[in-house]
């Protein structure tokens, strides 16, 4: 029930009902609304000043997320920088000591990345897009690093096997020939000593007194030892691996057996004149993947450049072979 108020009217000397004018009512309503707005503004100011607006909260959350992402990227970049230092070290060593070429410095790659990031910034990329671009670049670089690391591991394995490869590659003369006087016939078409026709001579003939030691020219395993009635008389064939094989023919006596491993410089037999031969000598052949190669190019371990030049002139003479 609405409470009715009265007041004492001195003019009429009686109590009359109190009625509020419309103007006063409007002023009161306006004052209330104004006070409400002021109060709300004060509350909003205090809240936004010390608590933050919803938009600021969203920005703060986004900033925290970007901060976490930045830390994650920083850790990943540090890890990648450490890997790049290792790759740079291996890269320089591999190219400088083996291939004798200058590798591309990693600083160039770093400058290129900085250039891309600077270009992206100038073009007005927002933070999210820029971060995404960095992430993509890092992932791409990481993939390239993995590929290069795999490649370097393969090169490392080749380097580790290089000594073994060299040991299994023919590299010396089969008969002691310091003065280069024992080359009788070279590789190529020569006159057959028996049939007197021109035919391919697939090796070198080293003349020497009967009983002169014959040496294995590389590490390997003996696959033939003895006379197989193929014209080479008592002969030895050594499989060196890596596609290489050598043959030593017309021996007086064979000193090794089939299946026996031999080392470079090891005596495998003695010079003789067995089989299709016209005098004591060692017929020497080098095969690579079944193809006959000129043995003169496999004496780099015991010849100087001057000696090699002299030897080339000797083997180039078109003379008669000894077998």
Buried (B, 14 or more C-beta within 10 A) or exposed (E): EEEEEEEEEEEEEEEEEEEEEEEEEEEEEEEEEEEEEEEEEEEEEEEEEEEEEEEEEEEEEEEEEEEEBEEEBEEBBEEBEEBBEEBBEBBBBBBEEEEEEEBEEBEEEEEEBEEEBEEBEEEEBEEEEBBEBBBEBBEEBBEEBEEBBEEBEEBEEEBEEEEEEBBBBBBBBBBBBEEBEBBBBBBEEBBBBEEEEEEEBBBBBBBBEBEBBBBBBBBBBBBBBEBEEEBBBBBBBBBBBBEBBBBBBBBBEBBBEEEBEBEBEBEBBBBBBBBBBBEBBBBBBBBBEEEBBBBBEBBEBBBEEEBBEBBEEBBEEEBBBBB
